[in-house]
């Protein structure tokens, strides 16, 4: 997928039609229902049915047909949303249930997205990188190859202003659980960000940083490599 830059993201969100996705399950006298509005996906049987569409179309239709409906359940998954979810069906990666991934996100081969991860528009995830449970990649955040973004970690997003620089994580970086990397920070290749660190300055290649705010505590050595090495088998599909 081509890179989606800040100006394109801003224009996309501003101009996208805002919808309130609605899922309706109903029972009743299906034959008495009026024609389903254009753009609504309908699965209607003899006595029951399901409808998928925008609330702006479905709500008036439900009011109009209330007399023919004996049971009704309505679920909305958003309100005035401007960015759909990414179609993950053809992505060559492991994406676990419960991950929220918006459109125009790039996910390269053999990446792993764990339960509860949130990936915002314009983010990029390199081949073989793992985004752990509950991690958040804000808009345009960039993760290189063979990285691990720990559970609950946050890579701050930056969509506006368009001139702002996103978080950039180079290849082979480990970001510990619940760490926060502030917008504009560049983390060099092979660096380690300790759990719970708040990173407000660039991190040199191969450095180990910890604390609030994060400071370089040492350079990566053989011991650190053994303690933070990633397991390729977890990235196999």
Rosetta blueprint (number, residue, H / E / L):
1 X L
2 X L
3 X L
4 X L
5 X L
6 X H
7 X H
8 X H
9 X H
10 X H
11 X H
12 X H
13 X H
14 X H
15 X H
16 X L
17 X L
18 X L
19 X E
20 X L
21 X E
22 X E
23 X E
24 X E
25 X E
26 X E
27 X E
28 X E
29 X L
30 X H
31 X H
32 X H
33 X L
34 X L
35 X L
36 X L
37 X L
38 X L
39 X L
40 X L
41 X E
42 X E
43 X E
44 X E
45 X L
46 X L
47 X L
48 X E
49 X E
50 X E
51 X E
52 X E
53 X E
54 X E
55 X H
56 X H
57 X H
58 X H
59 X H
60 X H
61 X H
62 X H
63 X H
64 X H
65 X L
66 X H
67 X H
68 X H
69 X E
70 X E
71 X E
72 X E
73 X E
74 X E
75 X E
76 X E
77 X L
78 X L
79 X L
80 X L
81 X E
82 X L
83 X L
84 X L
85 X E
86 X L
87 X L
88 X L
89 X L
90 X L
91 X L
92 X L
93 X L
94 X E
95 X E
96 X L
97 X L
98 X L
99 X L
100 X E
101 X E
102 X E
103 X L
104 X L
105 X L
106 X E
107 X E
108 X L
109 X L
110 X L
111 X L
112 X E
113 X E
114 X L
115 X L
116 X L
117 X L
118 X E
119 X E
120 X L
121 X L
122 X L
123 X L
124 X E
125 X E
126 X L
127 X L
128 X L
129 X L
130 X E
131 X E
132 X L
133 X L
134 X L
135 X L
136 X E
137 X E
138 X L
139 X L
140 X L
141 X L
142 X E
143 X E
144 X L
145 X L
146 X L
147 X L
148 X E
149 X E
150 X L
151 X L
152 X L
153 X L
154 X E
155 X E
156 X L
157 X L
158 X L
159 X L
160 X L
161 X L
162 X L
163 X L
164 X L
165 X L
166 X L
167 X L
168 X E
169 X E
170 X L
171 X L
172 X L
173 X L
174 X E
175 X E
176 X L
177 X L
178 X L
179 X L
180 X E
181 X E
182 X L
183 X L
184 X L
185 X L
186 X E
187 X E
188 X L
189 X L
190 X L
191 X L
192 X E
193 X E
194 X L
195 X L
196 X L
197 X L
198 X E
199 X E
200 X L
201 X L
202 X L
203 X E
204 X L
205 X L
206 X L
207 X E
208 X E
209 X E
210 X E
211 X L
212 X E
213 X L
214 X L
215 X E
216 X E
217 X E
218 X E
219 X E
220 X L
221 X L
222 X H
223 X H
224 X H
225 X H
226 X H
227 X H
228 X H
229 X L
230 X L
231 X L
232 X H
233 X H
234 X H
235 X H
236 X L
237 X L
